């Protein structure tokens, strides 16, 4: 390019190419001249070409920003200003708290009181004009970030929220009254979400990192937590929290909700007091753990109970309770303590009752053997969609123990160990109901025989106004064989419990 053309390009002029002008080099800084100032509205950033001028389409390129001119100051929006204020306040609060956050001599209440007072002072020192509502929201948000679980804290404090599902930092779903909704809460960044996940898992001695990118944990109130981080979670870290009520539900609550009937409650209470072995079956989210909690409340207070879980969730109200929790392997792949290990050890702890949070592997064999060797009254849950599926599922889990047992031997173990299956289902209207109470009677040939004592009445249909199922779980009119065992424990069960007309 000639000197005159370079000077013209620097001034923003467009010079038609001449026959003797060499093509601009690919890396030439002046090969893309800035647009002239006379740019029509709606065509900013492009050179204007007159209709009657020469064809300069080859030179029409996006204009460069001139570095010599200082960039105009961008006005910061109110949201960005509050975000910046929140960041400053949060850092100042962390500095003032210092080592107090890890001081074991301070209780959570004392630490929260100190942090709240300091936070109020810090916000006042900032002297930023804010409404009282904005000030309260800022203090709450910073307090949740520092002492709580960030945007999740408000959802955790909301008793109407039963489950929280985080699909990356920008998407949080919640379950309320059996229905799932998208929440307005979000995390600012993926790093903030990861910080909350790490805070949760470290509280229970677990870890999560790239070498171990998924973990089961729990909150201090017993709520179940599952977390998955990249690279397994492609669109950002995933966090699922299944909340438990601060006050454990009672059988009266389940009767009020319509999950069980008073007759079913009387039968279940008698079964527990008579030391029958009970399996609570159902799909994911049907309320198996809640039902296990309620059923375990019928255990007499004088008995020694050993609970075994992957993550402690059961909220037993008795005094003589030993809670055992499994442990995953460390970073070297050593030190794992499985449910099977805990179950075997529990037999040496002189238990009156063994409560296994969930059977999902080879521990099913150890549980059946314990039930068949004098540890009556044991309770557990299992994933299955019907009582018949429960038997098949148990067979499969026993095979996972690695013992080459014949199928008939496994079924005989099941038929002699399990007395009652309580089947739960989550219906389309969002409610959770007990749909079967089934007795396992024994073996006929190669088949485990079942007899339903209570069944859900599907024929009642759905209320068109509320969308709820009209039916309830009614007695089939059949008196289970295990009722004879009640007399050995002095338990009186009124015959009307098995009246099909009552519900």
Secondary structure, DSSP 8 states (H G I E B T S, - for coil): --HHHHHHHHTT------TT-----TT-GGGS----S---TT-TTS----TTS---GGG-------TTS--------HHHHHHHHHHHHHHHHHHHHGGGGG-TTS-HHHHHHHHHHHHHHHHHHHT----HHHHHHHHHHHHHHHHS-TTHHHHHH-TTEEEEEEESTT-EEEEETTEEEE-S---SSHHHHHHHHHHHHHHTT---BTTB-EEEEE-TT--EEEEE-TTTSTTS-EEEEE---SS---HHHHHHHTSS-HHHHHHHHHHHHTT--EEEEE-TTS-HHHHHHHHHTTS-TTS-EEEEESS-------SSEEEEE-B---TTS---B-HHHHHHHHTTTT-SEEEES---STHHHHHHHHHTTT-TT-EEEEE-SSHHHHHHHHHHHHHTTT----HHHHHHHHHHH--EEEEEEE-TTS-EEEEEEEEEEEEETTEEEEEEEEEE-GGG-B-TTT--B---EEE-S---TTHHHHGGGT----GGGG-TT--
